[in-house]
């Protein structure tokens, strides 16, 4: 029976091609949407992912990195008291009102970074050459994908918060969900927004540990207890995932994704089941002949179900190849797509479930494969 299922697929492959592509379409629809959704909101956590901090310290229970409030500067003292802390760096930013050369305003974030090579903020993103470029007075970096939006190129001058700045370079991977991220040195950031110079509070503290693998233990030790908890400590991975999930669940995009995914699944089930049923109807005489030779109806059902699973496996292969090809194309177009391993596994289960469900709908046609039908 196993060889019969495969032989039928190979010999009658034209009948099953629509089912394969229906399953593949459903899988691509779901997986690409997940990748785009995760990629879009990964831009929220870019400040965390592209920095070298092991711990982040911010306002109590901040739901996302972009929704924190300032915390007192004295918090730094308590952080330095832990013996495993080797570096504490303040992270501060300000709202940026960027003016294009044509005068059109664009809102965004101004992030001031330490230009020393061992700095934690954007430590994975900026090269030593880019940090040196920021030492130029009023020099800023923008994402290369935002050049068209901001209307500037490297070497151009613009206005930020009413002060002139010069674009000294571009980076890749700091696109904001809305507006634009603009990076400068700490000195430039303070000139552009003097409030950063005078405040005794900061948005976050970035902490480097002697043994990064002990981040969770140190986090628990530094976490304030009791009713009054002026700050919260997170591991970098924990805070990044928390920020992304907040936007996925609270922005409404999660429900929209679920609805469109259900639509894709429904389309896949309907088309696949109809295609398999059509293939069975076209082969009723062959199935009736097998019944006449003594093959049980249960054995024929197993053949159909195995065919549906093979359709699912082939469709899954097309899904993965297509998704990663689209990811490569998106990367060239500066569109962020992330394909989590968990999403791949979930999509694989979903695709096989669609195929199995379609097969169950299709086996109902086997009841018509009676030996007596050969006499008609």
Buried (B, 14 or more C-beta within 10 A) or exposed (E): EEEBBEEBBEEBEEBBEBBBBBBBBBBBBBBBBBBBBBBBBBBBBBBBBBBBBBBBBBBEEBBBBBEBEBBEEEBBEBBEEBEBBEBBBBBBBBEBBBBBEEEEEBEBBBBBBBBEEEBBBBBEBBEEEBBBBBEBEBBBBBBBBBBEBBBBEBEBEBBBBEEEBBBBBBBEBBBBBEBBBBBBBBBBBBBBBEEBEEEEBBBBBBBBBEEBEEBEEBBEEBEEEEEEEEBBBBBBBBBBBBBBBBBBEEBEBBEEBEEEBEEBBEBBBBBBBBBBBBBBEEBBEBBBBBBBEEBEBEEBBBBBBBBBBBBBBBBBBBBBEBBBEBBEEBEEEBBBBBBEEEBBEBBBEBBBBBBEBBBBBBBEBBEEBBBEBEEE
